[in-house]
Amino acid sequence: MSDVHAPWAAKTRKGPPNSMSLPRNAEIWLLPYLKDKVRKSLRPAKPRRAWVTITDHYEPIGKQGTVEGALRRVAQWQEKWPKVADNAPRDAAGQCPQHTFFYPQEEYDRGVVDGIAEMVRLGVGDVEVHLHHKDEQRDSFIEKITDFCRRLRNDHGLLRHRDGRTLFGFIHGNWALDNSHPDGKFCGLNGEIALLRDLGCYADFTMPSIPSPTQGRVVNQIYWCTNNRDNRPKSFDQGVVATAGGGRQGDLLMITGPVGLRFGGRLMPRVETGELAGNDMPTTSRVRRWLDLAPVIGEDLFLKLHTHGAADRSRDQLLNTGLANLFSMLAEEADQRGIEIHWATAWQMYQAVDALIHARSPVPVSENLIAESSR
């Protein structure tokens, strides 16, 4: 099952004649976005470092696909992505760009994951956990996540093991984290936030989900959410913003991507969610918008982009020119702003956040890689 998400073509709500219509479900996120815009305009200091990660809802089999087709898609990434990464500008620590493949549990195939794991061993990517499900029960969810993490670690050498348990980053399929769809579709499991915490999830990277009604009300922030006491859905709809030295303040860390509006010469704005799609590739104006919108902790900015990199609608564009252009544009814009740029996996971005909230200086990514080489 693939995620349904097309913010560039979001339907609008119909209003009275001659009135401006809002993007679908904008009542959830528009006011928080405007408040964040005012807050950032009053920010006294500019960011000194920018951490950039690409979170890929990587679904090489997809709807009605085959393992053979998935192997071909992965092979294309194996052939082209390491070259794109190697030719891109290095970051402040000398690291090439990274790509984090959030692989779906329900699409597991050993040969397909082996191909992705090879890119991880080349030092140009990482693998984390993705899950599409519906009508889920607590015990079956625990079994799915536990078994999948065990396979990724034991059979492929992926994920990390700390303090007796395996750690993983998470993206919920179809955006319905914590049973957040109003109709209960694409999940069915209340209390998912607490379960993810207990199973070893170090951070969730699902948001933003615009134009879906699953979108949370906290935007352009890295924040802590806590499972609702009565197990109501959508616990992430509110939370405590992560701050330098603020420590842990909830059950699960939410690392969100940019949310905002962009005009680009248009009368009506488009909704910006940091998605890299076949019909919405990176541009200089988008890069600037991302850096203006991204969450900031202390002097560090965190830009989380997302894509569906195995999908036919985006794969060729990303691997041929889209990603190469992205890294060049980001490096150039960061240089113009006097910002030190760091390419990061999802895990490395989390480590930088974790260091800041515990009043430590973020470790340069190159040192991070040495520490992670043994996993």
C-alpha positions in Angstrom: 0.0 0.0 0.0 1.5 3.4 -1.0 0.9 6.7 0.8 -1.5 9.1 -0.8 -0.2 12.6 -0.7 -0.3 15.4 -3.2 -0.1 18.8 -1.5 0.8 20.5 -4.8 -2.7 19.6 -6.0 -4.6 19.9 -2.8 -8.3 20.4 -3.3 -9.8 23.5 -1.8 -12.9 24.0 0.3 -15.7 25.8 -1.5 -16.8 29.1 -0.1 -19.3 31.8 -0.9 -19.0 33.5 -4.4 -16.0 35.7 -4.8 -14.4 34.4 -1.6 -10.9 32.9 -1.3 -11.0 29.2 -0.7 -8.6 27.6 1.8 -6.6 24.4 1.0 -8.4 21.2 2.2 -8.1 20.8 6.0 -6.2 24.0 6.3 -8.2 24.8 9.5 -5.9 22.3 11.3 -2.5 23.8 10.4 -3.0 27.4 9.0 -3.2 29.3 12.3 -0.3 27.4 13.9 1.7 28.2 10.7 0.9 31.9 10.9 1.9 32.0 14.6 5.1 30.2 13.9 5.8 32.7 11.1 5.4 35.6 13.6 7.6 33.8 16.1 10.4 33.3 13.6 10.3 36.9 12.5 11.0 37.9 16.1 13.9 35.3 16.5 16.9 37.3 17.7 19.7 35.1 16.2 20.2 33.4 12.9 20.9 29.7 12.8 24.6 28.7 12.7 24.2 25.1 11.6 21.7 23.3 9.3 21.1 19.6 9.5 19.4 18.2 6.4 17.9 14.8 6.0 15.8 13.1 3.3 13.2 10.6 4.6 12.1 8.3 1.9 8.8 6.5 2.1 10.5 3.8 0.1 8.0 1.3 -1.3 9.6 -0.6 -4.2 6.8 -3.2 -4.4 3.8 -0.9 -3.8 0.3 -1.6 -4.8 0.0 -4.8 -6.9 3.7 -4.7 -7.6 6.1 -7.7 -7.8 9.4 -8.6 -6.2 11.0 -8.6 -9.6 9.9 -5.0 -10.2 11.1 -4.0 -6.8 14.5 -5.5 -7.4 14.8 -3.5 -10.7 13.8 -0.3 -8.8 16.3 -0.9 -6.1 19.0 -1.8 -8.7 18.5 1.6 -10.3 19.1 3.3 -6.9 22.1 1.1 -6.3 23.6 2.2 -9.7 22.8 5.9 -9.6 22.5 7.1 -6.0 26.1 6.5 -4.8 27.3 8.4 -7.8 25.0 11.3 -7.1 26.1 11.4 -3.4 29.8 11.2 -4.3 29.5 14.0 -6.8 27.6 16.3 -4.5 29.2 19.0 -2.3 30.6 17.7 1.0 29.2 19.1 4.2 31.1 20.9 7.0 32.4 17.5 8.4 33.4 16.2 5.0 30.4 13.8 4.6 28.5 13.2 1.4 24.7 13.5 1.3 22.7 10.7 2.9 19.4 9.1 2.1 17.2 7.3 4.7 15.0 4.5 3.3 12.0 4.0 5.5 11.1 0.5 4.3 7.6 -0.9 4.8 7.2 -3.9 7.1 4.4 -5.4 4.9 6.7 -5.4 1.8 9.6 -7.2 3.4 11.6 -9.3 1.0 15.1 -10.4 1.9 16.6 -9.8 -1.6 15.1 -6.4 -1.9 16.3 -5.3 1.5 19.8 -6.7 0.8 20.1 -4.3 -2.1 19.2 -1.3 0.1 21.6 -2.6 2.8 24.4 -2.5 0.3 24.0 1.2 -0.1 24.1 1.6 3.7 27.4 -0.3 3.7 28.7 2.1 1.1 28.1 5.0 3.5 25.4 6.8 1.5 22.2 5.9 3.4 20.4 4.2 6.2 17.2 2.1 6.8 14.4 2.8 9.2 10.8 1.5 9.8 7.7 2.2 7.7 4.3 0.5 8.2 1.0 0.5 6.4 -1.8 -1.2 8.4 -5.5 -1.1 9.2 -7.8 -2.5 11.8 -4.7 -3.1 13.9 -4.7 -4.8 17.3 -2.2 -4.1 20.1 -0.6 -7.6 20.1 -0.3 -7.8 16.3 1.3 -4.4 16.1 3.9 -5.4 18.7 4.6 -8.6 16.8 4.9 -6.8 13.5 7.4 -4.2 14.7 9.4 -6.6 16.9 9.8 -9.2 14.2 10.6 -6.6 11.5 13.2 -4.9 13.6 14.7 -8.3 14.4 14.9 -9.2 10.7 16.5 -5.8 9.8 19.1 -6.2 12.5 19.9 -9.9 12.5 19.6 -10.6 8.7 20.9 -7.3 7.3 23.0 -5.6 9.9 20.7 -2.5 10.0 19.3 -0.4 12.9 21.0 0.2 16.2 21.1 -1.7 19.5 21.3 0.3 22.7 20.8 -0.7 26.3 19.4 -4.1 25.4 16.9 -3.1 22.7 16.8 -2.2 19.1 16.2 1.4 18.2 14.3 2.6 15.1 12.9 5.7 13.4 9.3 5.5 12.3 7.0 6.8 9.5 3.4 5.7 9.5 1.9 4.6 6.2 -0.9 6.8 4.8 -0.1 9.4 7.4 -2.5 7.9 9.9 -0.2 7.9 13.0 -1.9 7.1 16.2 -5.2 6.3 14.5 -5.5 9.9 13.5 -7.8 9.6 10.4 -11.3 10.8 11.4 -12.8 7.6 9.9 -10.3 5.3 11.6 -8.8 4.3 8.3 -5.2 3.1 7.7 -4.5 2.3 11.4 -7.2 1.4 13.9 -4.8 1.3 16.8 -5.2 3.9 19.7 -2.3 4.3 22.0 0.3 3.9 19.2 2.5 6.6 20.6 3.1 4.8 23.9 3.6 1.5 22.0 6.2 3.0 19.7 8.1 4.4 22.7 8.1 1.1 24.4 9.2 -0.8 21.3 12.3 1.4 20.8 11.2 4.2 18.5 13.6 7.1 19.0 11.6 9.6 16.9 8.7 9.8 14.5 9.2 11.4 11.1 5.6 11.1 9.7 4.5 14.8 9.7 3.6 16.8 7.8 0.7 15.0 6.2 -1.1 17.9 4.5 -3.7 17.8 2.9 -4.8 14.8 4.9 -7.0 15.3 8.0 -4.3 13.4 9.9 -2.1 16.5 10.0 -1.2 17.6 13.5 -1.7 21.1 14.9 2.0 21.6 15.8 3.9 22.7 12.7 7.5 23.7 12.0 8.6 22.5 15.4 10.5 19.5 16.8 8.4 18.6 19.8 7.6 15.9 22.4 4.1 14.3 22.3 2.6 12.2 25.1 0.1 9.4 24.6 -3.4 10.6 25.6 -4.3 9.3 29.1 -7.6 7.9 27.8 -6.0 6.5 24.7 -7.9 8.9 22.4 -6.4 9.0 18.9 -4.0 11.7 17.5 -1.9 12.2 20.7 0.6 14.2 18.6 -2.0 16.9 18.0 -0.3 18.8 20.9 3.0 18.7 22.6 6.0 20.4 24.2 8.5 22.1 21.9 12.0 20.7 22.2 14.5 23.3 23.4 18.2 23.5 24.1 18.8 22.1 27.5 15.1 21.3 27.9 15.6 17.5 28.2 13.0 14.8 27.5 9.5 16.1 28.0 7.2 13.4 26.5 6.8 9.9 25.2 8.0 10.4 21.6 10.0 13.0 19.8 8.3 14.3 16.6 10.7 15.6 14.0 8.6 17.4 11.4 9.2 18.8 8.0 8.5 22.4 6.7 4.9 23.6 6.4 4.0 26.9 4.7 2.7 28.7 1.6 4.7 29.6 -1.5 3.5 31.8 -4.4 6.2 31.5 -7.1 4.5 34.1 -9.3 1.1 32.6 -8.8 -2.1 34.4 -7.7 -3.0 31.6 -5.4 -0.3 30.0 -3.2 0.7 26.4 -3.1 1.1 24.4 0.1 4.7 23.7 0.9 5.4 20.4 2.8 9.0 19.7 1.8 8.1 16.9 -0.5 10.3 15.9 -3.4 8.0 14.6 -6.1 8.2 14.0 -9.9 6.1 17.1 -10.6 7.6 19.2 -7.8 11.3 19.0 -7.9 13.7 21.3 -5.9 14.1 24.9 -7.0 16.1 27.7 -5.6 12.9 29.4 -4.3 11.8 26.2 -2.6 15.2 25.8 -0.9 15.0 29.3 0.5 11.5 28.7 1.7 12.5 25.5 3.4 15.3 27.2 5.3 12.9 29.9 6.4 10.3 27.4 7.6 12.4 24.6 9.2 12.4 24.0 13.0 15.2 25.6 15.0 16.6 24.5 18.3 19.1 27.0 19.7 21.5 27.9 16.9 20.7 24.7 14.9 18.2 24.4 12.0 16.6 21.0 11.1 15.4 20.5 7.6 13.5 17.2 7.1 12.4 16.6 3.5 10.5 13.6 2.3 9.9 11.7 -0.9 8.5 8.5 -2.4 11.8 7.6 -4.1 10.8 4.1 -5.4 7.7 5.4 -7.2 7.8 5.5 -10.9 6.4 9.1 -10.9 9.5 10.4 -9.1 12.4 7.9 -9.3 13.9 9.0 -12.6 13.7 12.7 -11.9 15.3 12.3 -8.5 18.2 10.2 -9.6 18.9 12.0 -12.9 18.8 15.6 -11.8 16.6 16.3 -8.8 18.8 15.2 -6.0 22.0 16.6 -7.5 20.3 19.9 -7.9 19.0 19.8 -4.4 22.3 19.4 -2.8 24.0 22.1 -4.9 21.2 24.6 -4.2 21.2 23.8 -0.5 25.0 24.2 -0.2 24.9 27.4 -2.1 22.1 28.9 -0.1 23.6 27.9 3.2 26.9 29.4 2.2 25.1 32.7 1.3 23.4 32.7 4.7 26.6 31.9 6.5 25.2 28.6 7.8 27.3 25.5 8.3 25.6 22.6 6.5 25.5 19.0 7.6 24.0 16.1 5.5 22.5 13.6 7.9 20.5 10.3 8.0 17.4 10.4 10.1 19.4 8.8 13.0 22.1 11.4 12.8 19.5 14.2 12.8 18.0 12.7 15.9 21.4 12.5 17.6 22.0 16.2 16.9 18.6 17.0 18.4 19.3 14.8 21.4 22.6 16.4 22.0 21.1 19.9 22.0 18.1 19.1 24.3 20.6 17.6 26.8 22.8 20.7 26.7 25.6 19.1 24.6 27.2 20.3 21.4 26.1 18.2 18.4 28.8 15.8 17.3 30.0 16.3 13.7 28.6 13.7 11.4 31.9 12.3 10.4 32.6 11.4 14.0 29.1 10.0 14.2 29.8 7.6 11.3 33.0 6.3 13.0 31.0 5.6 16.2 28.2 3.9 14.1 30.5 1.7 12.0 30.1 -1.2 14.3 26.4 -0.7 14.9 
